[in-house]
């Protein structure tokens, strides 16, 4: 229900969620037609959404700070309030006389259910409510196969989505030039962001993260511009090499709603650089994988907790706290795995190729349940996305939609030698191995004693030996996979 013309003289409420930006924000643009705008971000007491991990909470603090500053300059300060959104927004409507409430849609099924209930409740009191698309390039529940079902394989999904985008290219909305300010209302008590305690303390483990990332809409646009100008060219060839810094680094900004896929696609199409068609196509497909992940989650609410392929319910995972701890700390004895896990801890992010390597190692070398890895990533990644994180872990484990075959077991030595041939990535994040020649850096246990001594390495002391043997682990994983095939 849209407001009538007369109601535009009354204020409108904009409920910010995973859309912490002013540009390409359809809800904010709709509210800007009103005489005054009341932006609100609610810290939900009992959210239907998955609670943020520690790294995302750190990012949220910075993102809300930047959004507050931008909205203040536009004339409408952001109100921070804790509570049940149904109660908070109803109280705001009553206290401010707002005639309309606007928000951008969420696609987690539990959130959609909660939003639909709130919309019905508000409309029952005569308040206009309107929701908008914008977080994705498509509406996950609407894109369907010829048989009317959701897509379960990425390639046909991407072909269908890309065809729709070519027919109707997404055009991002500009930010409003100004927003009318609403005066203070009785009973409206905005909270202090400092009191939400989103930053770590005792100890403050976020120093390395803060050195790498700049949360906020402006940070997102700066990173996009830098990528298009300096790193898009050659992307298709270099994106798998973690030492080359050739990826976009936009995933955290997307996860926090500081930039939209429409903005990225529009900038990609209008940018003037020497990137090849292959570079542009490969980057578009990476954004497409995120879209596919949301398509899966919207049609499978238990994506983060239940095997997409029910056959894996019988898989004989091994509970091994010691190995899980070694994996988390980057002490497995396999340098590329350890470099990835330490990059994650130090920066809140990990290169995508290395994410596949460490996930394969956990699930197939150590036989530890993919959900344990997914939960660790959820807590430590600044770009932890409820759809992409779960879908990608299931893809690697073999239990997901369009999954990698379980028998595809990455050899961490060969993966390191192929994608970090000079060992630069390992040397950066596993500095105790920095003195090793490239010939041995991905398998230090094969280095002669004199080479280890010259590099200052004592295996089992300054750096661990492998916690599992690759060939033995591979045989065990394949036998386990065969066991669930035979039982099917």
C-alpha positions as CSV (number, residue, x, y, z in Angstrom):
1,X,0.0,0.0,0.0
2,X,1.5,3.4,-1.1
3,X,0.7,6.6,0.8
4,X,-1.8,9.1,-0.8
5,X,-0.6,12.5,-1.9
6,X,-1.7,14.2,1.3
7,X,0.3,11.9,3.5
8,X,3.5,13.1,2.0
9,X,3.2,16.1,4.2
10,X,3.8,13.8,7.1
11,X,7.1,12.1,7.9
12,X,8.2,8.7,6.7
13,X,10.2,6.1,8.5
14,X,13.0,4.3,6.7
15,X,14.1,1.0,8.4
16,X,17.7,0.3,7.5
17,X,18.9,-3.3,7.7
18,X,21.5,-4.8,5.3
19,X,21.4,-1.7,3.2
20,X,23.8,0.7,4.9
21,X,24.1,3.2,2.1
22,X,22.4,6.3,0.7
23,X,22.9,5.7,-3.1
24,X,20.8,3.0,-4.9
25,X,18.6,2.8,-1.9
26,X,15.0,2.6,-3.1
27,X,13.5,2.8,0.3
28,X,15.4,6.0,1.1
29,X,14.5,7.5,-2.2
30,X,10.8,6.8,-1.6
31,X,10.9,8.3,1.8
32,X,12.6,11.4,0.5
33,X,9.3,12.4,-1.2
34,X,8.0,13.1,2.3
35,X,8.3,16.4,4.2
36,X,10.5,14.7,6.7
37,X,12.4,11.4,7.0
38,X,13.1,9.3,10.1
39,X,15.9,6.8,9.4
40,X,16.2,4.0,12.0
41,X,18.4,1.1,12.5
42,X,17.1,-1.4,15.0
43,X,19.3,-3.8,17.1
44,X,16.9,-6.6,17.2
45,X,16.5,-8.4,20.5
46,X,15.3,-11.6,18.9
47,X,16.1,-11.3,15.3
48,X,14.9,-13.9,12.8
49,X,18.2,-13.3,11.0
50,X,21.4,-15.2,12.1
51,X,23.3,-13.2,14.8
52,X,26.3,-11.5,13.4
53,X,29.7,-13.0,14.0
54,X,32.5,-11.0,15.8
55,X,34.1,-9.7,12.6
56,X,30.8,-8.6,11.0
57,X,29.9,-6.8,14.3
58,X,33.2,-4.9,14.1
59,X,32.4,-3.9,10.5
60,X,28.8,-2.9,11.5
61,X,30.2,-0.4,14.0
62,X,32.2,1.3,11.3
63,X,29.5,1.1,8.7
64,X,26.8,2.6,11.0
65,X,29.3,5.4,12.0
66,X,29.7,6.3,8.3
67,X,26.0,6.1,7.5
68,X,25.2,8.3,10.5
69,X,27.5,10.9,9.2
70,X,26.1,10.8,5.7
71,X,22.5,11.0,6.8
72,X,23.3,13.8,9.2
73,X,24.7,15.8,6.2
74,X,21.5,15.1,4.3
75,X,19.5,16.5,7.1
76,X,18.0,13.4,8.7
77,X,20.0,11.8,11.6
78,X,20.0,8.0,12.0
79,X,18.1,6.8,15.1
80,X,19.7,3.7,16.8
81,X,17.2,1.7,18.8
82,X,17.2,-1.7,20.4
83,X,14.1,-3.9,20.7
84,X,11.6,-5.9,18.7
85,X,11.1,-4.2,15.3
86,X,7.4,-4.7,15.4
87,X,7.1,-2.8,18.6
88,X,9.8,-0.2,17.9
89,X,8.4,0.8,14.5
90,X,4.8,0.8,15.8
91,X,5.9,3.2,18.6
92,X,7.8,5.4,16.2
93,X,4.7,5.7,14.0
94,X,2.7,6.7,17.0
95,X,5.3,9.1,18.4
96,X,6.1,10.9,15.1
97,X,2.8,10.8,13.2
98,X,4.6,9.0,10.3
99,X,2.3,8.1,7.5
100,X,4.5,5.5,5.8
101,X,7.2,3.0,6.5
102,X,9.7,1.9,3.9
103,X,12.4,-0.8,3.8
104,X,14.4,-2.8,1.3
105,X,13.6,-6.5,1.2
106,X,15.5,-9.3,3.0
107,X,15.7,-12.7,1.4
108,X,16.3,-15.1,4.3
109,X,12.9,-16.9,4.6
110,X,12.6,-16.3,8.3
111,X,13.2,-12.5,7.8
112,X,10.7,-12.4,5.0
113,X,8.1,-14.0,7.2
114,X,8.7,-11.5,10.0
115,X,8.6,-8.6,7.5
116,X,5.3,-9.8,6.0
117,X,3.8,-10.0,9.5
118,X,5.0,-6.5,10.4
119,X,3.6,-5.1,7.1
120,X,0.2,-6.6,7.8
121,X,0.2,-5.2,11.3
122,X,1.1,-1.7,10.2
123,X,-1.3,-1.6,7.4
124,X,-4.0,-2.6,9.8
125,X,-3.5,0.7,11.6
126,X,-3.7,2.7,8.4
127,X,0.1,3.1,7.9
128,X,1.3,2.8,4.3
129,X,4.1,0.2,4.0
130,X,6.2,-0.4,0.9
131,X,9.2,-2.7,0.4
132,X,11.7,-2.6,-2.4
133,X,14.3,-4.9,-4.2
134,X,17.9,-3.8,-4.4
135,X,20.1,-6.2,-2.5
136,X,20.3,-8.5,-5.4
137,X,20.1,-8.5,-9.2
138,X,17.1,-10.8,-9.0
139,X,14.2,-11.8,-6.7
140,X,15.2,-15.3,-5.6
141,X,11.7,-16.7,-5.3
142,X,10.7,-15.5,-8.8
143,X,13.5,-16.8,-11.0
144,X,12.5,-20.4,-12.0
145,X,13.4,-23.2,-14.4
146,X,11.2,-24.2,-17.3
147,X,9.7,-26.8,-14.9
148,X,8.8,-24.1,-12.4
149,X,11.3,-25.1,-9.8
150,X,14.3,-23.3,-8.3
151,X,17.7,-23.7,-10.0
152,X,20.1,-26.2,-8.4
153,X,22.9,-25.9,-10.9
154,X,24.8,-22.7,-11.3
155,X,25.4,-22.6,-15.1
156,X,21.8,-22.6,-16.2
157,X,20.9,-20.2,-13.4
158,X,23.5,-17.7,-14.6
159,X,22.4,-18.0,-18.2
160,X,18.8,-17.2,-17.2
161,X,19.8,-14.4,-14.9
162,X,22.3,-12.9,-17.4
163,X,19.6,-13.0,-20.1
164,X,17.2,-11.1,-17.9
165,X,19.9,-8.5,-17.1
166,X,20.6,-8.0,-20.8
167,X,16.9,-7.5,-21.5
168,X,16.6,-5.0,-18.6
169,X,20.0,-3.7,-17.4
170,X,19.9,-2.7,-13.7
171,X,20.1,1.1,-13.3
172,X,21.2,2.2,-9.8
173,X,19.4,5.1,-8.2
174,X,21.3,8.3,-7.1
175,X,21.3,9.3,-3.5
176,X,18.8,11.9,-2.4
177,X,20.2,15.5,-2.4
178,X,18.6,16.2,1.0
179,X,16.2,14.8,3.5
180,X,13.7,16.7,5.6
181,X,14.5,16.6,9.3
182,X,11.8,15.6,11.8
183,X,11.8,17.2,15.2
184,X,12.2,15.2,18.4
185,X,9.2,13.1,19.4
186,X,7.9,12.2,22.8
187,X,9.1,8.8,23.9
188,X,11.8,8.6,21.1
189,X,15.1,7.8,22.9
190,X,17.8,7.0,20.3
191,X,20.8,5.1,21.7
192,X,24.5,5.6,21.5
193,X,26.4,3.4,19.2
194,X,29.2,3.2,21.8
195,X,26.8,1.5,24.2
196,X,26.1,-1.3,21.7
197,X,29.7,-2.6,22.3
198,X,30.3,-3.9,18.8
199,X,34.0,-3.5,19.0
200,X,36.3,-6.2,20.6
201,X,38.0,-5.6,23.9
202,X,40.2,-7.6,26.3
203,X,41.9,-8.2,23.9
204,X,41.3,-6.0,20.9
205,X,41.9,-8.4,18.1
206,X,40.8,-6.1,15.3
207,X,44.0,-4.1,14.7
208,X,45.0,-6.0,11.6
209,X,41.4,-5.8,10.3
210,X,41.3,-2.1,10.7
211,X,44.6,-1.7,8.8
212,X,43.1,-3.4,5.7
213,X,39.4,-2.3,5.6
214,X,37.5,0.9,5.5
215,X,33.8,0.2,6.2
216,X,31.1,2.4,4.8
217,X,29.6,3.5,1.5
218,X,32.5,5.7,0.5
219,X,35.0,2.9,1.3
220,X,33.0,0.6,-1.0
221,X,33.0,3.1,-3.9
222,X,36.7,3.8,-3.5
223,X,37.5,0.1,-3.6
224,X,35.3,-0.4,-6.6
225,X,37.0,2.5,-8.5
226,X,40.5,1.2,-7.6
227,X,39.7,-2.3,-8.7
228,X,38.2,-1.2,-12.1
229,X,41.2,1.1,-12.8
230,X,44.1,-1.1,-11.6
231,X,43.1,-4.7,-11.2
232,X,40.2,-5.6,-13.5
233,X,42.6,-6.0,-16.4
234,X,44.1,-9.5,-16.1
235,X,41.5,-10.5,-13.6
236,X,40.5,-13.7,-15.4
237,X,44.1,-15.0,-15.3
238,X,45.3,-13.6,-11.9
239,X,42.3,-14.0,-9.7
240,X,43.4,-17.4,-8.4
241,X,46.8,-16.3,-7.2
242,X,46.5,-15.1,-3.6
243,X,49.8,-13.2,-3.6
244,X,48.8,-11.0,-6.5
245,X,46.1,-8.9,-4.8
246,X,44.0,-9.1,-8.0
247,X,40.5,-9.6,-6.6
248,X,38.0,-6.8,-6.0
249,X,37.8,-6.9,-2.2
250,X,34.1,-5.9,-2.5
251,X,32.6,-8.9,-0.7
252,X,32.4,-7.3,2.7
253,X,30.9,-4.1,1.3
254,X,28.3,-6.3,-0.5
255,X,27.6,-8.3,2.6
256,X,26.9,-5.2,4.6
257,X,24.8,-3.5,2.0
258,X,27.2,-0.6,1.4
259,X,27.2,-1.2,-2.3
260,X,24.8,-3.1,-4.6
261,X,25.4,-5.5,-7.5
262,X,23.5,-3.0,-9.7
263,X,26.1,-0.3,-8.9
264,X,28.9,-2.7,-9.6
265,X,27.5,-3.9,-12.9
266,X,26.8,-0.3,-14.0
267,X,30.3,0.8,-13.2
268,X,31.7,-2.3,-14.9
269,X,29.8,-1.5,-18.1
270,X,30.7,2.2,-18.1
271,X,34.3,2.0,-17.0
272,X,37.1,3.0,-19.4
273,X,40.0,0.6,-19.0
274,X,41.8,-2.0,-21.0
275,X,40.2,-5.0,-19.3
276,X,39.3,-7.8,-21.8
277,X,35.9,-9.3,-22.4
278,X,37.1,-12.4,-20.5
279,X,38.1,-10.3,-17.5
280,X,34.6,-8.6,-17.4
281,X,32.8,-11.8,-17.9
282,X,34.6,-13.7,-15.2
283,X,34.0,-10.9,-12.7
284,X,30.3,-10.8,-13.5
285,X,30.1,-14.5,-12.9
286,X,31.6,-14.1,-9.5
287,X,28.9,-11.7,-8.6
288,X,26.5,-14.3,-10.2
289,X,27.7,-16.9,-7.7
290,X,26.6,-14.7,-4.9
291,X,23.2,-14.4,-6.5
292,X,23.0,-18.1,-6.9
293,X,23.8,-18.6,-3.2
294,X,20.9,-16.3,-2.3
295,X,18.7,-18.2,-4.7
296,X,19.6,-21.4,-2.9
297,X,19.0,-19.9,0.6
298,X,15.7,-18.3,-0.3
299,X,14.5,-21.7,-1.4
300,X,16.2,-23.7,1.3
301,X,16.1,-22.0,4.7
302,X,18.3,-24.6,6.4
303,X,21.2,-24.1,4.0
304,X,23.7,-23.4,6.9
305,X,22.7,-26.3,9.1
306,X,21.3,-29.2,6.9
307,X,22.9,-31.0,4.0
308,X,21.4,-30.0,0.7
309,X,22.1,-33.5,-0.5
310,X,20.4,-35.7,2.2
311,X,22.7,-38.6,1.3
312,X,25.4,-36.8,3.3
313,X,23.3,-37.1,6.5
314,X,24.9,-40.5,6.8
315,X,28.5,-39.3,6.2
316,X,30.9,-40.5,8.9
317,X,32.3,-37.1,10.1
318,X,35.0,-37.3,12.7
319,X,34.8,-35.1,15.9
320,X,38.5,-34.1,16.5
321,X,38.9,-31.0,18.6
322,X,42.7,-31.1,18.4
323,X,42.7,-31.1,14.6
324,X,39.9,-28.5,14.4
325,X,42.0,-26.2,16.7
326,X,45.1,-26.7,14.6
327,X,43.2,-25.8,11.5
328,X,41.7,-22.7,13.1
329,X,45.1,-21.5,14.3
330,X,46.9,-22.2,11.0
331,X,49.1,-25.0,12.5
332,X,48.3,-27.9,10.3
333,X,51.8,-28.3,8.8
334,X,50.6,-27.5,5.3
335,X,51.8,-24.0,4.5
336,X,49.1,-22.8,2.1
337,X,46.4,-24.0,4.5
338,X,48.1,-22.3,7.4
339,X,48.7,-19.1,5.5
340,X,45.0,-18.9,4.6
341,X,43.8,-19.5,8.2
342,X,46.3,-16.9,9.5
343,X,45.2,-14.4,6.8
344,X,41.7,-14.9,8.0
345,X,42.5,-14.2,11.7
346,X,44.7,-11.2,10.9
347,X,42.6,-9.5,8.3
348,X,39.1,-10.9,8.6
349,X,39.2,-12.1,5.0
350,X,40.7,-14.9,2.9
351,X,41.4,-15.2,-0.8
352,X,38.7,-17.2,-2.5
353,X,41.1,-19.9,-4.0
354,X,42.5,-20.4,-0.5
355,X,39.1,-20.7,1.0
356,X,38.4,-23.7,-1.2
357,X,41.8,-25.2,-0.2
358,X,41.3,-24.8,3.5
359,X,37.6,-26.0,3.3
360,X,38.7,-29.1,1.4
361,X,41.4,-29.8,3.9
362,X,39.0,-29.6,6.8
363,X,36.2,-31.7,5.3
364,X,38.3,-34.2,3.3
365,X,41.7,-34.5,5.0
366,X,40.5,-34.1,8.5
367,X,37.0,-35.5,7.9
368,X,35.5,-32.7,10.1
369,X,31.9,-31.7,9.5
370,X,31.6,-28.7,7.1
371,X,29.3,-27.0,9.6
372,X,32.2,-26.6,12.0
373,X,34.1,-24.7,9.3
374,X,31.1,-22.7,8.2
375,X,30.6,-21.6,11.8
376,X,34.3,-20.5,12.2
377,X,34.1,-18.5,8.9
378,X,30.8,-17.0,10.1
379,X,32.5,-15.6,13.2
380,X,35.8,-14.5,11.7
381,X,35.0,-13.2,8.1
382,X,34.1,-9.5,7.6
383,X,32.2,-10.7,4.5
384,X,30.3,-13.5,6.2
385,X,27.2,-13.8,4.2
386,X,24.4,-16.2,5.3
387,X,23.9,-17.4,1.7
388,X,27.4,-17.4,0.2
389,X,29.2,-18.8,3.3
390,X,26.8,-21.8,3.6
391,X,26.5,-22.5,-0.1
392,X,30.2,-22.4,-0.6
393,X,31.0,-24.7,2.3
394,X,28.4,-27.2,1.1
395,X,29.9,-26.9,-2.5
396,X,33.4,-27.8,-1.3
397,X,32.2,-30.6,1.0
398,X,30.2,-32.2,-1.8
399,X,26.8,-32.0,0.0
400,X,25.5,-28.9,-1.7
401,X,23.7,-27.9,-4.9
402,X,25.9,-28.2,-8.0
403,X,28.6,-29.3,-5.6
404,X,32.2,-30.2,-6.4
405,X,32.4,-34.0,-6.6
406,X,33.5,-35.5,-3.3
407,X,36.4,-37.2,-4.9
408,X,37.8,-33.8,-5.9
409,X,40.2,-33.6,-3.0
410,X,42.6,-30.7,-3.2
411,X,46.3,-31.7,-2.7
412,X,47.4,-28.7,-0.5
413,X,51.0,-29.1,-1.7
414,X,50.1,-29.0,-5.4
415,X,47.6,-26.3,-4.9
416,X,50.3,-24.2,-3.2
417,X,52.8,-24.9,-5.9
418,X,50.4,-24.0,-8.6
419,X,48.8,-20.9,-7.2
420,X,51.7,-19.6,-5.0
421,X,54.6,-20.8,-7.0
422,X,57.2,-18.4,-5.5
423,X,55.8,-18.8,-2.0
424,X,55.1,-15.1,-1.5
425,X,51.7,-15.7,0.0
426,X,53.0,-18.3,2.5
427,X,56.0,-16.1,3.4
428,X,53.6,-13.2,4.2
429,X,51.4,-15.1,6.6
430,X,53.7,-17.9,7.8
431,X,56.8,-15.8,8.4
432,X,58.6,-18.7,10.2
433,X,59.0,-20.3,6.7
434,X,60.2,-17.1,5.0
435,X,63.8,-18.4,4.6
436,X,62.9,-21.5,2.7
437,X,63.5,-21.7,-1.0
438,X,60.4,-21.9,-3.2
439,X,61.2,-25.5,-4.0
440,X,60.5,-26.5,-0.4
441,X,58.1,-23.9,1.0
442,X,54.9,-25.8,0.3
443,X,56.4,-29.1,1.7
444,X,59.0,-28.1,4.3
445,X,59.2,-31.7,5.6
446,X,61.0,-32.7,2.4
447,X,63.7,-30.1,2.8
448,X,67.2,-31.4,3.7
449,X,68.4,-30.7,7.2
450,X,70.9,-28.2,6.2
451,X,68.3,-26.2,4.3
452,X,66.0,-26.2,7.3
453,X,68.9,-25.1,9.6
454,X,69.8,-22.3,7.2
455,X,66.1,-21.1,7.2
456,X,66.0,-21.3,11.1
457,X,63.3,-24.0,11.0
458,X,63.0,-26.9,13.4
459,X,60.1,-29.0,12.3
460,X,57.8,-29.9,15.2
461,X,59.2,-26.9,17.1
462,X,59.2,-23.6,15.2
463,X,56.7,-25.1,12.6
464,X,54.6,-28.2,12.9
465,X,54.9,-31.3,10.7
466,X,51.8,-32.3,8.7
467,X,49.0,-33.4,11.1
468,X,47.8,-35.9,8.5
469,X,49.4,-37.6,5.5
470,X,47.8,-36.5,2.3
471,X,47.6,-39.9,0.6
472,X,46.3,-41.7,3.7
473,X,43.7,-38.9,4.2
474,X,42.7,-39.1,0.6
475,X,42.1,-42.8,0.8
476,X,40.1,-42.4,4.0
477,X,37.9,-39.7,2.5
478,X,37.2,-41.7,-0.7
479,X,36.3,-44.8,1.3
480,X,33.9,-42.8,3.4
481,X,32.3,-41.3,0.4
482,X,32.0,-44.8,-1.1
483,X,30.3,-46.0,2.1
484,X,27.4,-43.5,1.7
485,X,27.1,-44.3,-2.0
486,X,26.8,-48.0,-1.2
487,X,24.2,-47.3,1.4
488,X,22.0,-45.2,-0.9
